[in-house]
């Protein structure tokens, strides 16, 4: 999962490490040449005094460079390298950062998200020094870790805790365009909830699509769940409202409401969603899309959130996505978290989205 982006992030780490250490070695070589040309025989005490004077001069030069905003001198960089430290300069990052930006955009990471990641990486690395026991590669990994986590973890909350603490029944409404796996995600989430001791009822608010009742009924039959449906063409809000009433009467914990696949440009369908919000007042509205849709999924998430505020996202087909652009971008763009990843065809193939786990996966060897 997300192997393509993982490879590109690893390439960036290696590029910065090679660039910084090559520059430091070059500076060390230049400084050594100067020392050889200017050296004359001295007594031990005189040599020690000159070394101390040079060190003080270098420190003063470094302070002046810091105050003026200028890059560290060759002397300072060579001295840092000789004492087991690496200094990251702007020139070390310029080409690798450009390559990283292209890699992120090619992986369908949204532009503003890519820029935020680049700014954070540069801010954390520029002018930094690290002992060789903490290599440049480790410094890059730390900066990437923080930058990725910042954008991926926006809005995160404990979904199960919210279910546990909410008044029952908890009503969840699922939205998204046709064909992205909304109905299957509802079935998977019903099973996920059952594994944690929560009962649920399904309600099919997708009342206009031919075959919609039959599709969700198959899942309900396999999982032995109650399904609330109306005739084709019925009022979606009324169906989900009946689901809530059924859950209340039968002491069930969660109502899982399906809705018609809709585009933000479809006024009729968006009006239906607004009516569901008004009549049912769901506890959470979850946007469903495919991870493999990449930038399209990011754009749709933003559009749905603008039209009818969502509380979180479920990304299907995450196991088939090598780019990772949607997983990285959606939370930052909408301000609402990714909550679940669909990772296969089985009812058990759904997992809670953990930003820290994803970052570790992307930066792992």
C-alpha positions, 0 to 999 in steps of 0.5 A, spaced: 500 500 500 502 506 497 509 503 495 510 508 489 510 514 494 514 510 499 520 509 494 519 517 492 520 519 499 526 514 500 529 517 494 529 524 497 532 522 504 538 519 500 538 525 495 539 530 501 544 525 505 548 525 499 548 532 497 549 535 504 555 530 506 558 531 499 558 538 500 561 538 507 567 533 504 568 538 499 568 544 504 573 540 509 578 539 503 578 546 501 579 548 508 585 543 509 588 546 502 588 553 505 591 550 512 597 546 508 599 552 504 599 557 510 602 553 515 609 554 518 613 550 523 611 552 530 612 550 537 607 546 541 604 552 545 604 556 539 600 551 535 595 550 541 594 558 541 593 559 534 588 553 534 584 556 539 584 563 536 582 560 529 576 556 533 574 563 536 575 566 529 570 561 526 565 562 532 565 569 531 565 568 523 559 563 524 555 568 529 556 574 524 553 569 519 547 568 523 546 575 525 546 577 517 542 571 515 548 569 510 550 562 509 555 558 514 562 559 511 566 554 508 570 554 514 565 553 519 562 547 515 569 544 514 570 545 522 563 542 523 564 536 518 571 535 522 568 534 529 563 529 527 557 534 525 553 536 518 550 542 517 544 543 512 544 549 507 539 551 502 543 549 496 543 542 499 535 542 499 534 546 493 534 540 488 532 534 492 526 539 495 524 540 487 524 533 486 520 531 492 515 536 490 514 533 483 514 526 486 508 528 491 504 532 485 505 525 481 503 521 487 496 526 486 498 529 493 494 536 492 498 542 491 497 546 497 498 539 501 505 538 497 507 546 499 505 545 506 510 538 507 515 542 503 515 548 507 515 544 514 521 540 511 525 546 509 524 549 516 526 543 520 532 542 516 535 548 514 541 550 518 541 544 522 547 540 525 547 533 527 552 529 530 554 523 525 551 518 530 544 522 528 545 521 520 543 526 515 538 521 513 535 520 520 534 528 520 531 528 513 526 522 516 525 526 522 523 532 518 519 528 513 515 524 519 513 531 522 511 534 516 507 528 513 504 527 520 502 534 520 497 534 514 495 527 515 492 527 522 488 533 521 481 533 525 483 526 528 478 523 533 477 516 536 471 513 532 469 508 537 470 512 543 465 517 540 460 511 538 461 509 545 459 515 548 453 518 544 446 517 546 443 511 542 442 509 537 447 513 533 446 515 526 451 514 521 449 517 513 454 515 508 455 520 502 459 519 495 458 518 488 456 512 485 460 506 484 466 508 490 463 502 495 459 506 499 454 500 500 460 495 501 463 500 506 456 500 510 456 492 510 463 492 512 462 497 518 456 493 520 461 487 521 466 492 524 461 494 529 459 487 531 466 485 533 466 490 538 459 489 541 455 494 537 448 492 534 446 495 527 440 496 522 441 498 515 437 503 512 437 504 504 436 511 502 438 510 495 431 510 493 432 512 485 437 507 483 434 500 480 437 494 484 439 498 490 435 495 494 437 488 492 444 490 492 444 492 500 439 486 501 444 481 499 449 484 504 444 484 510 442 477 509 449 475 509 451 479 515 444 477 518 442 484 519 435 488 519 434 492 513 429 498 512 427 499 505 422 503 501 419 502 494 423 505 489 422 512 488 421 513 495 423 519 500 430 517 502 429 522 509 423 518 510 427 511 509 433 513 514 428 516 519 424 509 519 431 506 520 432 510 527 425 509 529 426 501 528 433 502 532 429 505 538 424 500 538 429 494 538 434 497 542 439 497 537 446 501 537 447 504 530 443 506 524 447 505 518 444 510 512 446 509 505 444 515 500 444 515 492 450 516 489 451 524 487 455 529 485 455 536 488 453 539 481 446 535 482 442 540 485 436 535 486 441 530 490 444 535 494 437 537 496 435 530 498 442 530 503 440 537 506 433 534 507 436 528 511 440 532 515 434 536 517 429 530 518 434 525 521 440 530 524 445 524 523 450 524 528 456 523 523 456 524 515 461 520 512 464 521 505 466 515 501 471 515 495 476 510 492 483 511 494 485 510 487 481 516 485 487 520 487 486 527 486 479 526 484 477 523 490 481 529 494 477 534 489 470 531 491 471 530 498 472 538 498 466 539 494 462 534 498 464 538 505 463 545 502 456 542 500 454 538 506 459 538 511 462 531 512 465 529 519 470 524 516 472 520 510 472 512 508 477 510 503 476 504 499 481 500 495 486 503 499 490 496 498 490 497 491 493 504 491 500 505 490 500 513 490 497 515 497 495 522 494 488 521 497 490 519 504 495 524 505 491 530 502 483 529 504 484 531 511 488 537 510 483 539 505 477 538 508 479 539 515 476 532 517 479 526 518 480 519 514 477 514 519 477 508 515 481 504 510 477 499 505 483 494 504 480 488 500 473 484 498 471 481 505 467 484 510 473 484 515 477 488 510 476 494 513 481 498 518 481 504 522 486 509 519 492 511 524 496 517 521 502 515 525 502 508 522 501 510 515 507 515 516 511 509 519 509 505 513 511 511 508 518 512 511 520 505 513 525 501 509 
